[in-house]
Amino acid sequence: MKTESVLEKILAAGHLAVTSECGPPRGAVPEKVKEKAEKLRGYVDAINVTDNQTAMVRMSSFAACLIIRQMGLHPILQMVTRDRNRLAMQSDILGAYSHGINTMLCLSGDHPCFGDHPMAANVYDLDSIQFIQMVKNMRDEGKFQGGDEILNPPKMFIGAAANPFADPFELRVARLAKKVKAGADFIQTQCIYDLPRFEKWMQGVRDRGLHEKIHILAGVTPFKSAGMAKYMKNKVPGMSVPDEMIKRMAGVPKDKQAEEGLSLCVETIQRLKEVKGVAGFHIMAIEWEEKVPEIVKRAGLHPRPGV
Amino acid sequence: MITAERKPIEEIMESIRPFNRILLVGCNECVTVCAAGGRKEVGLLSSALQMACMKEGKVLDVKEMTLERQCDPEYVEELVSAINQADAVLSMACGCGVQEVARRFKEKPVFPAVNTKFMGASERQGVWAERCQGCGDCVLGLTGGICPVARCSKRLLNGPCGGSTRGKCEINAEVDCAWQLIWDRLKALGLEKRYEDIMPAKDWRTSRDGGPRRIIREDLAS
């Protein structure tokens, strides 16, 4: 084992891993973090904590991770290169690891223009691949990015994102290969609705044997309504939602759409279980955390294995 | 070249409000090419300011001059003959020119009449786009002649990010995805394999992050 990460243990034991996410509150309200995380207890192996997602200011991922860790749960520290230079990122990693946070997700982050501070400077000292390299070198070489030795190097289990639905499609397997080369241990994908395209991507991943070098957690997000499905299709960059899904959501009465969205999500997981190389699921129930236990149970992923 | 756009007339009027005699100085280099601050624009701004002042019942004395290069002390020296007849200088050069005038004439107020924008190229008549950030360590040889530092919204050296859609950037459908352009060009050059080489973290000391920069050429320096 490279780390003490529970997620690493679950994946190494060959279990299908389950992760979910928790967006920190837009205020100093630790109770909100506890409330969201508590709903996930016993149903997921680890909880991603987003880092100013969609470029909106929220409680820091590190602080919210700490709250979750103190509840005896396992947070995944998300960190974007948009807001911090390499000094700030490394110091936060040392701090997080000192508090028992041993799993992280390395991202570039949404551009500030999408958020509530479009006037902010965007940092991007590193990109996500250079970020992965930095965290790996901190762990395996015991060195800071600048080259100096680290006292008690942080041993992070390193996650990265992959979006099989962005363009150009022909680069999407190659970009995953770069993340593997950089040292990522696991991947959480963009929300999967377009199964044929995902399967085509996975075929490319398997052809290069990448699924044996990295654990791929398939991302899913349940639709709450037909409106949300349309929004995801039309407004979210790099997202592919087939028309049949939108039709199916719109085809049921409004008060039954949430239920239909959950069923669709469970069916997607069932289908993804059949895809060779899928090592688990990342369930992103946006502001709908209370439904994660139901999805996990209905998808046959409960109880979670003890490791 | 360095590109610029003229400031709104109201802002320029506000900056020169306390003064009656203005030396309006254009530049014959970049700002002429991008039609922001050359001889022609100096003439247009001069008339506009005089008319605007007339409406307010004030007579504005404007002396027009356009230097060969406002960022060059040799040409800025040409202002000596006119500077004493002016209460303030209004410069239509890029920020480099404005500062050179301010450096040479320490006791004369100098105001910019343009906003300096970026180093770019002309895409077509009347359209200029950013091409270079002056990072001080050019990577164009590795990226098919398209700069990810200047042209990727997140300046990713290992792109594209997950927001690239049909060749466009997630921030705006008018912006090309630099990494789509880089990939297309690598393919055209038969260099697809190069894509998987990881570009290491950049040393930003050669860029603005290392502090204000200078070039000293020992062979030329006096």
Interface residues (C-beta under 8 A of the other chain):
Chain A: T81 R82 R86 S108 G109 D110 H111 C113 F114 N122 Y124 D125 L126 D127 S128 I129 Q130 Q133 M134 Q145 A161 A162 N163 F165 A166 D167 P168 L171 A174 R175 A177 K178 K181 A182 Q190 P237 G238
Chain B: S153 K154 R155 L156 L157 N158 G159 P160 C161 G162 G163 S164 T165 R166 G167 E170 I171 N172 C177 W179 Q180 W183 Y195 E196 I198 M199 P200 A201 W204
